[in-house]
């Protein structure tokens, strides 16, 4: 299970679709190849997952065969993500894969 990582008082929140294999093994969001790239890009603009951003996923568990989360799986986790967002109260939300999650996330926010 991958809940999220970063500063809970962050003004910027990144939301991914779901954890991959590396994230699932470590229990931390965005730690695989994409996570290393994200860290480099954040560092280039003066941001850090440890200091001033928070990272979460729509679903908290890796779907079988690393497939995209099904609508039912998103439904099962979306209120958890909404609660995280309400507690963190970021000024900016960045969706890493908006094609599937963005409309669903904001549909009933």
C-alpha positions in Angstrom: 0.0 0.0 0.0 1.3 3.4 -1.0 -0.4 6.3 0.8 1.7 9.3 0.0 5.0 11.0 0.7 6.3 14.5 1.3 5.6 17.5 3.4 1.9 17.5 4.7 2.0 21.3 4.7 3.1 21.5 1.0 1.6 24.1 -1.3 2.1 21.8 -4.3 0.6 18.3 -4.5 1.4 15.8 -7.3 -1.2 13.1 -7.9 -0.4 9.9 -9.8 -2.7 7.3 -11.1 -1.4 4.4 -8.9 1.8 2.8 -7.6 4.0 0.8 -9.9 6.1 -2.2 -8.9 8.9 -0.2 -7.2 6.5 2.0 -5.4 4.5 -1.0 -4.1 7.7 -2.7 -2.9 9.0 0.4 -1.1 5.7 1.7 0.1 6.5 5.2 -1.3 5.1 7.1 -4.2 7.2 7.8 -7.3 10.5 6.0 -6.5 11.0 4.1 -9.7 12.5 5.5 -12.9 9.8 8.1 -13.2 10.3 9.1 -9.6 14.0 9.7 -10.1 13.2 11.9 -13.2 10.6 13.8 -11.1 13.1 14.4 -8.4 15.6 15.9 -10.9 13.0 18.1 -12.4 11.8 19.3 -9.0 15.4 20.0 -7.9 15.9 22.1 -11.1 13.1 24.5 -10.0 14.0 24.5 -6.3 11.4 21.9 -5.1 11.8 18.7 -3.1 9.5 15.9 -2.1 11.0 16.1 1.4 10.6 19.9 1.9 7.9 21.5 -0.2 5.7 19.1 -2.1 3.5 16.1 -1.4 2.9 13.1 -3.7 -0.1 10.8 -3.6 -1.9 8.4 -6.0 -5.5 8.0 -6.9 -5.4 4.3 -6.0 -3.2 3.2 -3.1 -2.4 -0.4 -4.3 -0.8 -1.5 -7.5 -3.3 -3.1 -9.9 -2.5 -6.6 -11.2 0.0 -6.7 -14.1 0.6 -3.0 -13.6 -2.5 -2.1 -15.6 -4.4 1.2 -15.4 -6.8 1.3 -12.4 -10.3 0.3 -13.2 -13.1 2.8 -12.4 -14.2 0.6 -9.5 -10.7 0.7 -8.1 -10.6 4.5 -8.4 -14.0 4.7 -6.7 -12.7 2.6 -3.8 -9.9 5.0 -3.2 -11.1 8.4 -4.4 -12.5 9.6 -1.0 -9.2 8.7 0.7 -7.4 11.0 -1.9 -10.0 13.7 -1.4 -9.4 13.5 2.4 -5.6 13.8 1.8 -6.1 16.8 -0.4 -8.5 18.4 2.2 -5.9 17.9 5.0 -2.9 19.1 2.9 -4.8 22.0 1.3 -2.4 22.5 -1.6 -2.5 25.7 -3.7 -1.5 23.8 -6.8 -2.4 20.2 -7.8 -0.4 18.5 -10.6 -1.9 15.4 -12.1 0.7 13.1 -13.6 -1.6 11.2 -15.9 -4.7 13.4 -16.4 -6.3 11.3 -19.1 -7.8 8.9 -16.5 -7.8 10.5 -13.1 -8.4 14.2 -13.5 -12.0 14.2 -14.6 -12.8 11.4 -12.2 -11.1 13.2 -9.3 -12.9 16.5 -9.7 -16.3 15.0 -10.8 -17.6 14.9 -7.2 -15.1 17.0 -5.3 
